[in-house]
Amino acid sequence: MSLLRSVSDMHRLSTELRSGGKRIALVPTMGALHDGHLSLIRAAVAKSDVAITSVFVNPTQFGPNDDYDRYPRDLDHDCALAFGAGSNVVFAPTVEEMYPDGPVATVDVGPLGEKLEGKSRPGHFNGVATVVEKLFRITMPHVAFFGQKDAQQVAVIRFLVKSFDLDVEVIPMPIVREADGLAQSSRNMFLTASERAEAPVLYRALRLAAEQLSNGAADPVGIRQEMKEMISATSGVIDYISLADAATLEEITEKQRGQDVLVSLAVRYGKTRLIDNCHVRIP
């Protein structure tokens, strides 16, 4: 088990592993690890010879009104959890290591990054794509694991891999939830007790949409309205509620047989912004 802080050290090790015929898996994270991250690490361990967990709070994906300075950081705790889940290496570079010359040329993912989360957080996915592309080049993985909770991020990373002909297999993993349905997130720790008690309504709203799309007669516009009313009965402030084509992320206006729909939302409780989603295939 190794903790590496240097880009050059990490790249040197990855080069040696590749030369030795070892299969490398990467789990990119921003730290504050929880059971959702650990499920990714365990999957990476199962499908590789060497599992690398990166821990890096990436400034290029945060906007001026985001919570970069507030984002939780506890490397010792993250290392204990990552190594406990079987990770062979934790790569935890500083900002200066990743961006030694300050502002960098960024990857532009185009319209795919401008919808949903990208509409609410302009430039976010360009920052995500930029740091993931750098991590891929530094760690040289054969396979990389991402949580499905960030469904749009998964789509962006797949677009990145295809666009740049990167030799990395991207594997999304299911959302890990608390017993009451709330999706596990590093940001959940910022919720007050009353906010935490209300937040599972997000999952209930997603389940309502899934049931309606699969069995009900309601149209997408009506489903969005029902979800809005359910969430608005709490203190949550809705950023967006979306029923979109899972491939294009374009909003759907009517149900079509066989269509794969991404139902997603973003809601603020106090100062904490939560996201969640589910996929539904319309029968």
C-alpha positions as CSV (number, residue, x, y, z in Angstrom):
1,M,0.0,0.0,0.0
2,S,1.4,3.3,-1.1
3,L,0.5,7.0,-0.7
4,L,1.9,9.0,-3.6
5,R,1.8,12.8,-3.7
6,S,4.0,13.5,-6.7
7,V,2.8,13.4,-10.3
8,S,6.2,12.1,-11.5
9,D,6.2,9.3,-8.9
10,M,2.7,8.2,-9.9
11,H,3.5,8.2,-13.6
12,R,6.7,6.4,-13.0
13,L,4.9,3.6,-11.1
14,S,2.2,3.4,-13.7
15,T,4.7,3.0,-16.4
16,E,6.5,0.2,-14.5
17,L,3.2,-1.5,-13.9
18,R,2.1,-1.3,-17.5
19,S,5.6,-2.6,-18.6
20,G,5.2,-5.5,-16.3
21,G,1.9,-6.5,-17.8
22,K,-0.2,-5.4,-14.8
23,R,-3.8,-4.4,-15.3
24,I,-4.5,-1.0,-13.6
25,A,-7.8,0.3,-12.4
26,L,-8.5,3.9,-11.3
27,V,-11.2,5.3,-9.0
28,P,-11.1,9.1,-9.3
29,T,-12.4,10.8,-6.2
30,M,-12.3,14.2,-4.4
31,G,-11.9,12.5,-1.0
32,A,-14.4,12.5,1.9
33,L,-14.8,8.9,1.1
34,H,-18.0,7.0,2.0
35,D,-19.5,3.6,1.2
36,G,-20.4,4.7,-2.3
37,H,-16.7,5.3,-3.1
38,L,-15.7,2.1,-1.3
39,S,-18.0,0.1,-3.6
40,L,-16.1,1.5,-6.5
41,I,-12.8,0.7,-5.0
42,R,-13.9,-2.9,-4.3
43,A,-15.0,-3.3,-7.9
44,A,-11.7,-1.9,-9.1
45,V,-9.8,-4.4,-6.9
46,A,-11.8,-7.3,-8.3
47,K,-11.1,-6.3,-11.9
48,S,-7.4,-5.4,-11.8
49,D,-4.0,-6.3,-10.6
50,V,-3.4,-2.8,-9.1
51,A,-6.2,-0.5,-7.9
52,I,-5.4,3.2,-7.7
53,T,-7.6,5.7,-5.8
54,S,-7.0,9.3,-6.6
55,V,-7.9,11.9,-4.0
56,F,-7.9,15.4,-5.4
57,V,-10.3,18.3,-4.8
58,N,-10.2,19.8,-8.3
59,P,-10.5,23.6,-8.3
60,T,-11.2,23.8,-12.1
61,Q,-14.6,22.2,-11.7
62,F,-15.9,24.6,-9.0
63,G,-17.6,27.9,-9.9
64,P,-17.4,31.1,-8.0
65,N,-20.5,30.2,-6.0
66,D,-19.6,26.6,-5.4
67,D,-18.2,25.1,-2.1
68,Y,-14.5,24.5,-3.0
69,D,-13.2,26.0,0.2
70,R,-15.8,24.3,2.2
71,Y,-15.4,20.9,0.6
72,P,-14.3,18.3,3.3
73,R,-10.7,17.2,3.4
74,D,-9.2,14.5,5.6
75,L,-6.5,12.6,3.7
76,D,-5.5,10.3,6.6
77,H,-9.1,9.1,7.0
78,D,-9.5,8.7,3.2
79,C,-6.3,6.6,3.1
80,A,-7.5,4.4,5.9
81,L,-10.8,3.7,4.1
82,A,-9.2,3.3,0.7
83,F,-6.6,0.9,1.8
84,G,-9.1,-0.9,4.0
85,A,-11.2,-1.5,0.8
86,G,-8.2,-3.0,-0.9
87,S,-6.8,0.0,-2.9
88,N,-3.1,-0.6,-3.6
89,V,-2.2,3.0,-4.2
90,V,-3.7,6.4,-3.1
91,F,-2.6,9.2,-5.4
92,A,-3.2,12.5,-3.6
93,P,-1.5,15.3,-5.5
94,T,-1.6,19.0,-4.4
95,V,-3.1,21.6,-6.7
96,E,0.5,22.8,-7.4
97,E,1.4,19.3,-8.5
98,M,-1.6,19.0,-10.9
99,Y,-1.4,22.6,-12.2
100,P,2.2,23.7,-11.7
101,D,1.8,26.6,-14.1
102,G,-1.5,27.9,-12.8
103,P,-4.4,28.1,-15.2
104,V,-4.3,25.4,-17.8
105,A,-5.9,24.8,-21.2
106,T,-9.2,23.0,-20.6
107,V,-11.1,20.3,-22.4
108,D,-14.3,21.6,-23.9
109,V,-17.0,18.9,-23.9
110,G,-19.5,21.1,-25.8
111,P,-23.3,20.9,-25.6
112,L,-23.2,17.7,-23.5
113,G,-21.7,19.7,-20.6
114,E,-24.1,22.6,-20.9
115,K,-27.3,20.8,-19.9
116,L,-28.7,19.9,-16.5
117,E,-25.7,20.3,-14.1
118,G,-23.8,22.2,-16.7
119,K,-26.6,24.7,-17.1
120,S,-26.6,25.4,-13.3
121,R,-22.8,25.2,-13.0
122,P,-21.3,26.7,-16.2
123,G,-17.8,25.3,-17.0
124,H,-18.1,22.5,-14.4
125,F,-17.8,19.6,-16.9
126,N,-15.0,21.2,-18.8
127,G,-13.1,21.2,-15.4
128,V,-14.1,17.6,-14.8
129,A,-13.0,16.5,-18.2
130,T,-9.7,18.4,-17.9
131,V,-8.8,16.8,-14.6
132,V,-9.9,13.3,-15.6
133,E,-7.9,13.5,-18.8
134,K,-4.8,14.5,-16.7
135,L,-5.5,11.6,-14.2
136,F,-5.8,9.1,-17.1
137,R,-2.5,10.2,-18.5
138,I,-0.7,10.2,-15.1
139,T,-2.1,6.8,-13.8
140,M,-2.5,5.1,-17.2
141,P,-5.4,2.9,-16.2
142,H,-6.9,0.1,-18.3
143,V,-10.3,0.7,-16.6
144,A,-11.8,3.5,-14.5
145,F,-14.8,3.3,-12.2
146,F,-17.4,6.1,-11.7
147,G,-20.5,6.4,-9.6
148,Q,-23.8,6.5,-11.4
149,K,-25.0,9.2,-9.0
150,D,-23.1,11.6,-11.2
151,A,-24.8,10.3,-14.4
152,Q,-24.0,13.3,-16.5
153,Q,-20.4,13.0,-15.5
154,V,-20.3,9.4,-16.7
155,A,-21.7,10.6,-20.0
156,V,-19.1,13.3,-20.3
157,I,-16.2,11.0,-19.4
158,R,-17.4,8.5,-22.0
159,F,-17.5,11.3,-24.6
160,L,-14.0,12.3,-23.5
161,V,-12.6,8.8,-24.0
162,K,-14.3,8.5,-27.4
163,S,-13.2,11.9,-28.6
164,F,-9.6,11.5,-27.6
165,D,-9.3,7.8,-28.4
166,L,-8.2,7.1,-24.9
167,D,-7.5,3.4,-24.1
168,V,-9.6,3.3,-21.0
169,E,-12.8,1.3,-20.3
170,V,-15.3,3.4,-18.3
171,I,-17.5,1.4,-15.9
172,P,-20.3,3.1,-14.1
173,M,-21.4,1.6,-10.7
174,P,-24.9,1.7,-9.1
175,I,-25.8,4.4,-6.6
176,V,-25.3,3.5,-3.0
177,R,-28.1,4.7,-0.8
178,E,-28.8,5.0,2.9
179,A,-31.6,2.9,4.4
180,D,-34.1,5.7,3.8
181,G,-33.1,6.0,0.1
182,L,-30.9,9.1,0.3
183,A,-28.0,8.8,-2.1
184,Q,-24.7,8.7,-0.3
185,S,-22.7,11.9,-0.9
186,S,-19.8,13.7,0.7
187,R,-22.1,16.7,1.1
188,N,-24.6,14.9,3.2
189,M,-22.5,15.7,6.3
190,F,-23.4,19.4,5.9
191,L,-27.2,18.7,6.3
192,T,-28.8,19.8,9.6
193,A,-30.8,17.2,11.4
194,S,-34.1,18.6,10.0
195,E,-32.7,18.9,6.5
196,R,-31.4,15.3,6.7
197,A,-34.9,14.2,7.7
198,E,-36.5,15.9,4.7
199,A,-33.9,14.9,2.0
200,P,-35.1,11.4,1.3
201,V,-38.1,13.0,-0.5
202,L,-35.7,13.2,-3.5
203,Y,-35.6,9.5,-3.8
204,R,-39.3,9.2,-3.3
205,A,-39.8,11.7,-6.1
206,L,-37.5,9.7,-8.4
207,R,-39.4,6.5,-7.6
208,L,-42.7,8.2,-8.4
209,A,-41.4,9.2,-11.8
210,A,-40.0,5.8,-12.5
211,E,-43.4,4.2,-11.6
212,Q,-45.3,6.7,-13.7
213,L,-43.0,6.2,-16.7
214,S,-43.2,2.5,-16.5
215,N,-46.9,2.0,-15.7
216,G,-48.8,5.3,-15.4
217,A,-50.7,7.4,-17.9
218,A,-49.1,10.7,-16.9
219,D,-47.1,12.6,-19.5
220,P,-43.6,13.8,-18.7
221,V,-44.8,17.4,-18.1
222,G,-47.3,16.1,-15.5
223,I,-44.7,13.8,-13.9
224,R,-42.3,16.8,-13.4
225,Q,-45.1,18.8,-11.8
226,E,-45.9,15.9,-9.4
227,M,-42.2,15.7,-8.4
228,K,-42.1,19.4,-7.9
229,E,-45.1,19.4,-5.7
230,M,-43.7,16.5,-3.6
231,I,-40.4,18.2,-3.1
232,S,-41.8,21.7,-2.5
233,A,-43.7,20.3,0.4
234,T,-40.3,20.3,2.2
235,S,-37.8,23.1,2.7
236,G,-35.9,22.1,-0.4
237,V,-35.3,24.7,-3.1
238,I,-35.4,23.0,-6.5
239,D,-32.6,23.8,-9.0
240,Y,-34.0,21.5,-11.7
241,I,-36.1,18.5,-12.3
242,S,-35.4,16.7,-15.6
243,L,-36.8,13.8,-17.6
244,A,-34.3,13.5,-20.5
245,D,-33.3,11.1,-23.1
246,A,-30.4,9.2,-21.5
247,A,-28.2,9.4,-24.6
248,T,-28.6,13.1,-25.6
249,L,-29.8,14.6,-22.3
250,E,-32.5,16.4,-24.2
251,E,-35.8,16.8,-22.3
252,I,-38.6,14.5,-23.4
253,T,-42.1,15.9,-23.9
254,E,-43.8,12.6,-24.5
255,K,-43.3,9.0,-23.6
256,Q,-42.0,6.7,-26.4
257,R,-41.8,2.9,-26.2
258,G,-38.3,1.6,-25.6
259,Q,-36.9,5.0,-24.7
260,D,-34.2,5.1,-22.1
261,V,-34.9,8.1,-19.8
262,L,-32.6,9.7,-17.2
263,V,-34.7,11.2,-14.4
264,S,-32.5,13.6,-12.5
265,L,-32.8,16.5,-10.1
266,A,-30.8,19.0,-8.0
267,V,-32.2,20.5,-4.8
268,R,-30.8,22.7,-2.1
269,Y,-31.4,22.2,1.5
270,G,-29.9,25.2,3.3
271,K,-26.4,25.6,1.8
272,T,-26.2,22.0,0.7
273,R,-26.9,21.1,-2.9
274,L,-27.9,17.5,-3.5
275,I,-28.2,15.6,-6.8
276,D,-29.8,12.3,-7.6
277,N,-31.1,10.3,-10.5
278,C,-32.5,7.1,-11.9
279,H,-32.7,5.4,-15.3
280,V,-36.0,4.2,-16.6
281,R,-36.6,2.2,-19.8
282,I,-40.2,2.9,-21.0
283,P,-41.9,-0.5,-21.9
